[in-house]
């Protein structure tokens, strides 16, 4: 029995929490439709004490960079699933989320948020430093790195990969149920997955956490100058890492 499964990420966590919850129930959606996501997988950074053991798998979620991650993980049997995503899409997603909540300073424009992002002046700091830090752990047997793009392209293979990592076995019909109940449409319609029950004041009642669920949306927002500036920064910040770690266009 695993001590814990940590879900650390740059973006894609909400989807992964539902997938892991469904793997545990062999595709039965009863739990994900009745228990809020932040109860099923509490955020480490929102806890001032150890998370109490509750029903369901011991899942914990975090945006924390590796240097701020709980030190207990590095001497435990717990596992980490780290999800990366095209940082251009992360930027656009972050602009929409942070700009329409009361959880952080609001950008006055996409250009301002663009500049903040490249400088690392956004919640949880630099995307580039975050990824470089966690990628240093990618060869560890208790760390699994997934990309949002691969999950979108072939979710069945990704779920099978997660099952192998966790030592879980699903029958073909159970895997079908996990796929069906973790689809974008299923999550969008599920109030427990879409933060509809978060206290008003932090997140507006009409804001949906599950927004588009696509890849490449940055192309609808970036100017040619922004694209060039971003790519130059990416090459500089991520120099030395194998290109295959970043499976996006």
C-alpha positions in Angstrom: 0.0 0.0 0.0 1.5 3.4 -1.0 2.0 5.9 1.8 0.9 8.8 -0.4 0.7 9.9 -4.0 1.7 13.5 -4.5 0.4 15.2 -7.7 2.8 18.1 -8.5 2.3 20.0 -11.6 2.5 23.0 -13.8 -1.0 22.4 -15.3 -3.3 19.4 -15.7 -3.8 18.5 -12.0 -7.6 18.7 -11.8 -7.8 16.1 -14.6 -5.3 13.9 -13.0 -7.0 14.0 -9.6 -10.2 12.7 -11.2 -8.3 10.0 -13.1 -6.6 8.8 -10.0 -9.8 8.8 -8.0 -11.5 6.8 -10.7 -8.6 4.3 -10.9 -9.1 3.7 -7.2 -12.8 3.0 -7.7 -12.3 1.1 -10.9 -14.2 3.7 -12.9 -17.2 4.1 -10.6 -18.0 7.8 -10.6 -19.9 7.9 -7.3 -17.1 9.4 -5.3 -15.9 12.0 -7.8 -19.6 13.2 -8.1 -20.1 13.5 -4.3 -16.8 14.6 -2.8 -15.2 17.9 -3.8 -11.9 17.7 -5.6 -10.0 19.7 -2.9 -11.3 17.1 -0.3 -10.3 14.1 -2.4 -6.8 15.6 -2.9 -6.0 18.4 -0.5 -3.4 21.1 -1.4 -0.2 20.7 0.6 0.4 24.4 0.6 -3.0 25.1 2.1 -2.4 22.8 5.1 -0.7 23.9 8.3 -0.6 20.4 9.7 -0.5 16.8 8.4 -3.5 15.8 6.2 -5.8 13.5 8.0 -6.3 10.1 6.5 -9.8 10.0 4.8 -11.7 7.6 2.7 -10.2 7.0 -0.7 -6.6 6.9 -1.9 -4.0 9.1 -0.1 -3.8 11.8 -2.7 -2.1 15.2 -2.1 -1.9 18.0 -4.7 0.7 20.7 -4.9 2.0 23.5 -7.1 5.2 23.9 -5.0 8.6 24.0 -6.6 10.9 21.2 -5.5 12.9 23.3 -3.0 9.7 24.0 -1.1 8.2 20.5 -1.3 7.7 18.6 2.0 11.1 17.1 2.9 9.4 14.0 4.2 8.7 13.0 0.6 12.4 12.5 -0.2 12.8 9.8 2.5 9.4 8.1 2.1 7.9 5.5 -0.2 5.4 8.0 -1.6 5.2 8.6 -5.3 5.0 11.8 -7.3 3.2 12.3 -10.6 4.4 15.5 -12.2 2.5 17.0 -15.1 4.0 19.4 -17.5 2.3 21.4 -20.2 3.3 23.8 -23.0 4.2 26.9 -21.0 2.6 29.1 -23.6 -0.7 27.4 -22.8 0.1 27.6 -19.1 0.5 31.3 -19.5 -2.9 31.8 -21.1 -4.6 29.5 -18.6 -2.9 31.3 -15.7 -3.9 34.7 -17.1 -7.6 33.7 -17.2 -7.5 32.0 -13.8 -5.5 34.5 -11.7 -7.1 37.5 -13.6 -10.6 36.4 -12.6 -10.1 35.3 -9.0 -9.2 37.1 -5.8 -6.3 34.8 -5.1 -3.5 37.0 -6.5 -2.7 40.4 -7.9 -4.7 40.9 -11.1 -2.9 41.7 -14.3 -4.1 44.8 -16.2 -3.6 43.1 -19.6 -2.3 39.9 -21.2 0.9 41.8 -22.1 1.5 42.6 -18.4 0.9 39.0 -17.4 3.1 37.8 -20.2 5.9 40.0 -18.8 5.3 38.7 -15.3 5.4 35.1 -16.5 8.7 35.4 -18.3 10.2 37.1 -15.2 8.8 34.5 -12.9 6.6 37.1 -11.0 3.5 34.9 -10.9 2.1 32.6 -8.1 4.5 29.7 -7.4 7.3 31.5 -9.3 9.1 30.8 -12.5 7.7 28.0 -14.7 11.2 27.4 -16.1 12.8 27.0 -12.6 9.8 24.8 -11.5 10.2 22.4 -14.4 14.0 22.3 -14.2 13.8 21.5 -10.5 11.4 18.6 -10.9 13.0 17.3 -14.1 16.1 16.6 -12.0 14.1 13.8 -10.4 12.7 12.3 -13.6 14.9 9.2 -13.4 13.8 8.3 -9.9 11.6 5.2 -9.7 9.0 6.9 -7.5 8.6 9.9 -9.9 6.5 9.8 -13.1 6.5 12.7 -15.5 3.5 13.1 -17.8 2.7 15.8 -20.3 -0.7 17.3 -20.7 -0.3 17.1 -24.5 0.3 13.3 -24.4 -2.6 12.9 -22.0 -4.9 14.7 -24.5 -3.5 12.8 -27.5 -3.8 9.3 -26.0 -5.5 9.3 -22.7 -5.9 5.5 -22.6 -2.2 4.9 -22.9 -1.5 7.5 -20.2 -4.0 5.9 -17.8 -2.4 2.5 -18.4 1.0 4.1 -17.7 -0.3 5.6 -14.5 -1.7 2.2 -13.4 1.7 0.5 -14.1 3.4 3.2 -12.0 1.0 2.7 -9.1 0.9 -1.1 -9.4 -2.8 -1.0 -10.2 -4.6 -3.3 -12.6 -7.9 -2.5 -14.4 -10.0 -4.7 -16.5 -10.7 -3.3 -20.1 -14.3 -2.4 -19.1 -13.0 -0.6 -15.9 -10.5 1.3 -18.0 -13.3 2.4 -20.3 -15.2 3.7 -17.4 -12.2 5.7 -16.2 -11.9 7.2 -19.6 -15.6 8.0 -19.9 -15.9 9.6 -16.4 -12.7 11.6 -16.7 -13.5 13.1 -20.1 -13.5 16.9 -20.5 -17.2 17.0 -20.8 -17.8 14.8 -17.8 -15.5 17.0 -15.7 -17.1 20.2 -16.9 -20.5 18.9 -15.9 -19.3 17.6 -12.5 -19.8 20.3 -9.8 -17.3 18.4 -7.6 -14.6 18.8 -10.2 -15.3 22.3 -11.3 -15.1 24.2 -8.0 -18.7 25.3 -8.1 -18.8 24.8 -4.3 -15.7 27.0 -3.5 -16.6 29.9 -1.2 -17.6 33.0 -3.1 -15.0 35.8 -2.5 -12.1 33.7 -3.7 -13.5 32.4 -7.0 -16.5 34.0 -8.7 -19.5 31.8 -8.8 -19.6 32.0 -12.6 -15.9 31.1 -13.1 -15.4 27.6 -14.4 -12.1 25.9 -13.5 -12.5 23.6 -16.4 -12.3 26.2 -19.2 -11.4 24.8 -22.6 -9.3 21.7 -22.1 -7.5 22.0 -25.4 -3.9 22.3 -26.5 -2.5 25.2 -28.5 -4.9 27.9 -27.3 -1.9 30.2 -27.0 -2.0 30.6 -30.8 -5.3 32.5 -30.5 -3.7 35.1 -28.1 0.1 35.5 -28.7 1.3 38.2 -31.1 4.3 37.3 -33.3 6.5 39.5 -31.1 5.3 37.7 -28.0 5.9 34.3 -29.6 9.5 35.3 -30.6 10.2 36.7 -27.1 8.8 33.6 -25.4 10.8 31.2 -27.6 14.0 33.1 -26.9 13.4 32.9 -23.2 12.5 29.2 -23.4 15.8 28.3 -25.2 17.8 30.3 -22.7 16.1 29.0 -19.6 15.8 25.3 -20.6 19.2 24.9 -22.3 20.8 21.6 -21.6 17.5 19.6 -21.2 16.7 17.0 -23.8 14.1 18.4 -26.3 12.0 15.2 -26.1 11.0 16.2 -22.5 8.8 18.8 -24.1 6.4 17.0 -26.5 4.5 20.0 -27.9 4.7 22.1 -31.1 
